[in-house]
Amino acid sequence: MADEGMQSWKSLALGCAMTTPGTSKQFNTGDWRSGRRPVTDREKCIKCGMCYILCPDMCYSPDPEAEGYYLWDGFYCKGCGICVTECPKQAIFWQEEKEEDQYGPACGS
């Protein structure tokens, strides 16, 4: 069968193509939260990592200064509440968010 009229993908002009891998990390997806943020009580935390594992937006990252704990990043958090609901020790709770701490780490505050 002849490929008449077909172009190779190499000859197509760039359109809606991501030319730099990982560019979605640049997008602030947490700027429309509902005015509350998750906060971790480190006294209750058992360092299970469920917040890190279950967060659909990867808002939690390992704390380099405290082994086993995770820091929250409001830049990506949409406020879905999965971390609050699924924490086995109820160590994560909602706190009203102030403008100045909208993107800062809430873990342990």
N, C-alpha and C positions, 0 to 999 in steps of 0.2 A: 504494500500500500504506500503510495507516494505521500509525502508530507508537504504538498503544495500549499502555499499560503501560510504555513506555520513558521513562526520565528523561534529562534533559540532564546532561552531565558537570559543568556548573556548579552543579547542584542537589544533587550528591552530597556527603555529609559527608566531612571529611578523615579518612582512615584511615592507611594505611601510605604516606604521601606525604612526600617530602623537601621541606620548605618553604624551606630555605636551601641554595642551590647550593654545592657544594664541601664538604659536611659530612664526607665520608669522610676528608679530611685530618686530622680530629681523632682518628681511630682509630689507636691504637698497634698496628700489626700486626707489629712486630719484637720483641715481648716473649717470643716462644717460639722464638728461634733456638737452635741446638744447642751453644752455648758457644764459638763461634768467629766471627770477623768478617773481612771482606776488608780488606786493607791495601794501599795503593799505594806502590810504590817509585818515587819521582820520578826517580831516576837512570836507570831503565829505561824510564819512560813516554815515549811519543812523541806524546802529546796527540792521539790519534786520536778519542777520544770514544766508543769502542765500549762502555765501561762505562755511559756515560750513555744511549746509544741502545738497548742490549740489556736493560738492567735492567727486569724486568717490574713492579717496584714503585716505580720512579722514586726510588731511594735515592741517586742521584748528582745533584749540581747543580753548575753552574759555580762555580769558586772566584773570588770577586770580587777577591781579593788576588794571584792568580797566573794570568794569562791562559793558557788552554788546559788547565788542570788542573781536576779535578772533586773535590768533597768528598763523602764518604760520610755518609749519615744513617741511623743505626741505628734510628731510630724506626719506619721502614717496612721495613727489611731483614728478610727471612725466612730468609736464609742458603742460598738455592738454589744459589749457586755459579756462576751463568751468567757473571758478570763475571770470575771467576777462570779459568774454562774458556776463554772467548772472547778474552781479552786477547792480541793478536798477539805481544807481546813478553814475556809472562809477568811483567808488572810488578805484577800483583795476586796476592797470596798470602793464605792463611789464617793467622790468628793466634789463639791462645787468648784468649778474652775475659774481662776482669776485670769485676767488678760496677760499678766506678766509671766505666768507659769504654763501658758498654753502649749508650749513645745518642750518644756524641760522634763527631766526625769522625776517621776513621782515615787519611785520605789524607795521606801524607807523614810519618806518625809512625814 
